[in-house]
């Protein structure tokens, strides 16, 4: 009986520790509404994304003073731009989907996929909303990644995001439409995206990068009850010992 109890205690401690680590993955970022509020860093290795990738994130727009808000910009020469209102969906070539994205103050799931010589597609809440043929040449690697606006542009004020961003991940492959739909339908509090081995630029890594101005961490209200339910279950197990 004693070995069983010890094993149960160890299991609960390990699970509680894992839950605490998992909670870090449920941190979202809220961006201020000025050109001083952004994240910028030099990625260690972008080569996995040279010929194909998919970028996905949960987004909530809260700022309408910018005509082309950017959630992600990769230089040099605007190689990748992911936007929050439909205007920017660029991988070397531009795909304008203005008016096709949700309104302000609503979380939605966004994915941009691309393959050299293939197609460039945009998905909103698991459904494809636009596509175009893609250039046959690979991406030019180098430069910084900026989140929240194009920090390298003199027109930065036109690109202010000023909203909330959650679980931005880059995968080194073109995810299928069914995979993207499953990710969206699982909901923003699911950990389904963590199961993909091709998730090479991870949200957990982005959370550690330098922030400038007013960029604040928070746990989305939609995920608070989900996290607490998992912790309550572990506490109940401990009380039963």
C-alpha positions, 0 to 999 in steps of 0.5 A, spaced: 500 500 500 505 504 501 509 504 494 502 505 491 501 511 495 508 514 494 507 513 486 500 516 487 504 522 490 509 522 485 504 522 480 500 528 482 506 532 484 509 531 477 502 533 474 502 539 478 508 541 475 506 539 468 500 543 469 504 549 472 509 549 465 503 548 461 499 554 464 505 558 461 503 556 454 496 559 455 499 566 456 497 571 451 499 578 449 496 584 449 499 590 445 498 597 446 496 602 440 502 606 439 509 605 434 512 603 441 509 597 442 512 591 439 516 585 439 522 584 435 528 579 435 532 575 430 530 568 429 536 563 430 534 559 424 529 560 419 531 555 414 526 550 416 521 555 413 525 556 406 520 552 401 514 551 405 510 553 412 504 554 415 503 560 420 497 560 425 495 564 431 489 566 435 487 574 434 483 579 437 483 586 433 482 592 438 484 597 434 481 600 428 486 606 426 491 602 422 489 600 415 494 594 415 495 592 422 501 587 422 501 581 427 508 578 424 513 581 419 519 578 417 524 581 413 528 583 409 524 585 403 517 583 406 518 576 406 512 574 410 507 579 413 501 576 417 495 581 418 489 581 422 484 585 418 485 581 411 489 586 408 496 583 409 497 576 407 504 576 404 509 571 402 513 574 397 507 576 393 501 580 396 494 577 397 489 582 399 482 579 403 480 586 406 473 585 409 473 577 409 476 577 417 472 578 423 470 584 426 473 587 433 473 584 440 472 577 437 477 571 438 478 568 431 483 563 428 488 565 423 492 560 418 497 562 412 500 557 408 505 557 403 509 552 398 514 555 393 511 553 386 505 551 390 499 555 393 498 561 398 492 560 402 489 563 408 484 560 413 479 563 418 476 559 423 478 553 419 475 555 413 479 557 407 477 564 405 482 566 399 488 563 395 493 564 390 499 561 386 506 562 389 512 564 387 517 558 385 523 561 389 524 559 396 524 565 401 530 569 403 532 568 410 535 573 414 533 579 418 528 580 424 521 578 426 517 583 428 510 582 432 505 588 433 507 592 427 513 593 422 518 596 426 523 597 420 518 601 416 518 609 417 510 608 416 510 604 422 504 607 424 500 605 419 501 597 421 500 598 428 496 591 431 494 594 438 490 587 439 491 581 443 495 575 440 495 568 442 499 561 440 502 564 434 506 558 431 510 557 425 510 550 422 515 547 417 510 544 412 503 546 409 498 543 414 492 540 410 485 543 411 483 538 415 489 539 420 487 546 420 480 545 421 481 540 427 486 546 430 480 551 430 475 546 432 479 544 438 479 551 441 484 556 443 485 553 450 486 546 446 494 544 446 493 540 439 498 544 436 503 542 440 502 535 438 505 537 431 513 535 430 513 540 425 512 546 430 519 549 429 517 557 431 514 556 438 509 560 442 513 559 448 519 561 445 516 568 442 514 569 450 521 570 452 523 575 446 524 582 448 518 586 448 518 594 447 513 599 450 506 596 452 506 589 451 503 585 457 502 578 458 495 575 460 491 569 461 485 569 456 478 569 460 476 563 455 482 559 458 482 560 465 476 555 467 480 550 463 486 551 467 483 551 474 479 545 472 485 541 471 488 544 477 482 542 481 482 535 479 490 534 481 488 537 488 482 532 489 487 526 487 492 529 493 486 529 498 484 522 497 491 520 499 
